Amino acid sequence: MRLDWVDVLCLEAIEPLIIRDKYSKGAHYSSPPYVPSSTLSGAIASDFFRRRGVNGRIEDLNMWISHAFPSDRPFKLCGSPPLPLTTLSRKEDDTYLSLALLFAKAMKEGPSLLDKMKGLNKKVGTIFINQEGRFEPPSKEIITQVALSYERRTHTSIEDRGEKYGLLFTQEVIRPGSKFHALAFLDSSLHEELKKEIEVRIGAFTKKGFGLTRVKVDESMSFDEYRKGRLKGLKSEHEFLTVDIMTFSSHEKLLELGNPIYEKIRISDFKTWFNGKFYIYKKMMGPGSVLVYPRGNLDPERIIQIELTPPQSALRRFHGLDMVFFDNPFHFDSLLSLGGEM
């Protein structure tokens, strides 16, 4: 597989984006607060093949794209994307910090370090954040519908002795103007295509006038330049190595790093629909998961090789799997803001 360019892609909704799915055992359905990599990859691939008038295969595409995370402004290449962090607390001045390194130091040096956590609000959930600031997911309008069957999805229900029965569906609407940003590794042909700015349709009801989205390149860099820039960004002077999961990833991706000192991970089965079939990836680490490893004698060249090596499987690349980000500066800056030393 050949990767020539690294791009920051901006997605801007031109028309309302519709997300639709059924309730799960009566629980309220809520879609992810980001555009899944497989959705973006599929839209770009369809546009690419349509323009060339060919029926292509995903094996012919050299692309590996992250989820598109919500942000109203682009992030700097070689810097951290607006990642969904779960190891956050809020200080009294309403600024956020990541406690991943503080917990790692406490587990290594003793619990006395945890005294620095006093007065922090630890129940803040998942925040999309990087060095440039915090980013809010676009607001959604949620509509509930009742359908007679999953296949028909008609807006009708069965009434029996005054009670209505049917499958519940949620329909979420994201308004035009909402923006998302993704990190894309591409070959030259796809890079040149996206430089021209394209319009694709994503989400539900795309044939009924919804989902039109503009995709453009905000910043680009050759793959070799990006690799050199990322290599410089690794905090080799620090005793810890942090890992943020950008897309769903397997434990095997990080196996040779050893055992983490600290981890806060979300394990789930990742399911995706492609060409009339569900593909299920078992026990994947979800976006927002954070791990901390002792840096020890880990070779920076080996670390960056792990980060920038896409899956061998074309299907896994198409679904954007196994993308991780080492040494997010936000973690280190957070600990320094508490007076910690790394």
Disulfide bonds with the S-S distance in Angstrom:
none
